[in-house]
Amino acid sequence: MDADLKRLKAFARRSDKIAHKRDVLLPKWLPIVEEYLNQKQDKPNEITDNPIFAYCTVWAFDIGDLARGLELSFRAIELGQPMPSVIRRKWPGFIADTIFDWAEAQAEHGHSIEPYFGTVFKRVINDWKMPEPVTAKYYKFAGLALLRAANGDITPSHIGDVERLNEADRLLEKAASLHRHAQVKTVRNKIAMRLRALEAYGSQGDLPSR
């Protein structure tokens, strides 16, 4: 592994590093990780650091295999495995930031952020004691996701579902309560305007169907 890490470091371009992780390192080392996890089923209480497991987990995220990355990283947390020594972070923070960055890029292009964002969002709000700004940005992003149009734009005015608007506002309100710089006031005002418009339409028997 030490020799492979040195070879990996020698690549100057990030794209070459990713390709090497995908095509060479993971096929070589993942079978060892899988064998380790199988052994852990027989000795669940035995805790031994496994840097190979840690590196393969990070590499899975690096190559965009989020399903495998989450599967392995959740197991790493369960087994008390540390991050690779070169990364000065803990698993929850690494996972939360990695998935958030991915979800932002997906949403901006109108692509789905599920199931990965929702999976990590549940962990952030229920299981992991993250710093308030991190938890707040997850609540905010979850709220904004309910307001996004097909092209990725955040437009409450295109939504005719009152429950959806209220749920988005609830999530944004929670973000604001956790972090005073969450910057959700403007979009919450737009939600309130849309709700008033829908109420007016409803009272006239002409509620938009969208």
C-alpha positions in Angstrom: 0.0 0.0 0.0 2.8 2.4 0.8 4.3 1.9 -2.6 0.9 2.4 -4.3 0.4 5.6 -2.4 3.7 6.9 -3.6 2.9 6.1 -7.2 -0.5 7.7 -6.8 1.1 10.9 -5.4 3.3 11.1 -8.5 0.4 11.8 -10.8 0.2 15.5 -11.4 -3.4 15.6 -12.8 -6.4 14.9 -10.6 -8.1 13.1 -13.5 -5.2 10.7 -13.8 -5.3 10.1 -10.0 -9.0 9.3 -10.3 -8.5 6.9 -13.2 -5.7 5.1 -11.4 -7.8 4.7 -8.3 -10.7 3.4 -10.4 -8.8 1.1 -12.7 -5.9 -0.1 -10.6 -6.0 0.5 -6.9 -9.6 -0.4 -6.1 -9.7 -3.6 -8.1 -6.4 -4.5 -6.3 -7.4 -3.6 -2.7 -11.2 -3.9 -2.4 -11.1 -7.8 -2.3 -8.9 -7.5 0.8 -11.3 -5.1 2.3 -14.2 -7.4 1.6 -12.3 -10.3 3.2 -11.7 -8.1 6.3 -15.4 -7.2 6.6 -16.3 -10.9 6.3 -13.9 -11.7 9.1 -15.4 -8.9 11.2 -18.7 -10.8 11.2 -17.0 -13.6 13.1 -15.1 -11.2 15.5 -17.4 -8.1 15.7 -15.8 -6.8 19.0 -12.2 -7.0 17.8 -11.1 -3.5 16.9 -8.0 -3.1 14.7 -7.1 -0.2 12.5 -7.2 -1.1 8.8 -5.7 1.7 6.7 -6.5 -0.3 3.5 -10.2 -0.2 4.4 -10.0 3.5 5.0 -8.2 4.4 1.8 -10.5 2.2 -0.3 -13.5 4.0 1.3 -12.2 7.4 0.4 -11.2 6.3 -3.1 -14.8 5.0 -3.7 -16.0 8.6 -3.1 -13.2 10.0 -5.2 -14.2 8.0 -8.3 -17.9 8.9 -7.9 -19.1 5.5 -6.6 -21.2 7.1 -3.9 -23.2 3.9 -3.1 -20.1 2.0 -2.3 -18.5 5.0 -0.6 -21.5 5.4 1.8 -21.7 1.6 2.4 -18.1 1.4 3.4 -18.0 4.7 5.3 -21.0 3.8 7.4 -19.3 0.4 8.2 -16.1 2.3 9.1 -18.1 4.4 11.6 -19.7 1.3 13.1 -16.4 -0.5 13.4 -14.5 2.5 14.8 -12.1 2.7 11.9 -10.2 6.0 11.6 -9.8 8.0 8.5 -6.6 7.7 6.5 -3.8 9.4 8.5 -3.3 12.0 5.8 -6.8 13.3 6.3 -7.3 15.3 9.5 -11.0 14.7 9.7 -13.5 12.3 11.0 -15.9 10.2 8.9 -19.1 12.1 9.5 -17.7 15.5 8.5 -16.0 14.0 5.5 -19.1 12.2 4.3 -21.4 15.2 5.0 -19.2 17.6 3.0 -18.5 15.2 0.1 -22.2 14.4 -0.4 -23.2 18.1 0.0 -20.8 19.2 -2.7 -22.0 16.4 -5.0 -25.7 17.4 -4.3 -25.0 21.0 -5.1 -23.5 20.2 -8.4 -26.4 17.8 -9.3 -29.1 20.3 -8.2 -27.6 23.2 -10.2 -28.1 21.1 -13.4 -31.6 19.9 -12.5 -30.5 16.4 -11.7 -31.8 14.2 -8.8 -29.9 14.4 -5.5 -31.4 11.2 -4.2 -31.0 8.7 -2.7 -27.6 9.9 -1.4 -28.5 13.4 -0.1 -31.5 12.1 1.8 -29.5 9.2 3.3 -26.9 11.5 4.6 -29.4 14.2 5.7 -31.0 11.7 8.0 -27.7 10.9 9.6 -26.8 14.5 9.9 -29.9 15.4 11.8 -30.4 12.2 13.8 -27.1 10.5 14.4 -24.2 12.8 14.0 -23.4 15.8 16.2 -22.2 18.1 13.5 -21.4 21.8 13.9 -24.5 23.9 13.7 -23.5 25.6 10.4 -23.2 22.2 8.7 -26.5 20.9 10.0 -28.1 24.2 9.0 -26.8 24.0 5.4 -28.3 20.5 5.1 -31.7 21.8 6.4 -31.5 24.7 4.0 -30.5 22.6 1.0 -33.3 20.1 1.8 -35.8 23.0 1.8 -34.5 24.5 -1.4 -34.7 21.1 -3.1 -38.4 21.2 -2.6 -38.5 24.5 -4.5 -36.4 23.7 -7.5 -37.7 23.7 -11.0 -36.7 21.1 -13.6 -33.8 23.3 -14.7 -32.4 23.6 -11.2 -33.7 27.2 -10.5 -35.2 27.9 -7.1 -38.7 29.3 -7.9 -41.4 29.0 -5.3 -43.8 30.7 -7.7 -44.0 27.6 -9.9 -45.3 25.4 -7.0 -49.0 24.9 -6.4 -48.7 22.3 -3.6 -49.3 24.1 -0.3 -48.0 21.2 1.8 -44.7 21.2 -0.2 -44.3 24.9 0.3 -45.0 24.7 4.0 -42.5 21.8 4.3 -39.9 23.8 2.5 -40.5 26.7 4.8 -40.2 24.5 7.9 -36.9 23.2 6.8 -35.6 26.7 6.0 -36.9 28.0 9.4 -34.9 25.2 11.1 -31.8 26.2 9.2 -32.2 29.8 10.4 -32.7 28.6 14.0 -29.4 26.7 13.9 -27.3 29.3 12.2 -28.1 33.0 12.0 -26.2 33.4 8.8 -28.2 30.7 7.0 -29.5 33.4 4.5 -33.0 32.0 4.0 -35.0 35.2 4.6 -35.5 36.1 1.0 -36.7 32.7 -0.2 -39.0 32.4 2.9 -40.5 35.7 1.9 -41.1 34.3 -1.6 -42.7 31.2 -0.1 -45.0 33.4 2.0 -46.0 35.4 -1.1 -46.7 32.2 -3.0 -48.9 30.8 -0.2 -50.9 34.0 0.0 -51.4 33.9 -3.8 -52.6 30.3 -3.6 -54.9 31.2 -0.8 -56.4 34.0 -2.9 -56.8 31.7 -5.9 -58.4 29.1 -3.7 -60.9 31.5 -2.3 -61.9 32.3 -5.9 -62.2 28.7 -6.8 -59.3 29.0 -9.3 -56.4 27.2 -7.6 -53.5 26.5 -10.0 -52.9 22.8 -10.7 -49.1 22.9 -10.8 
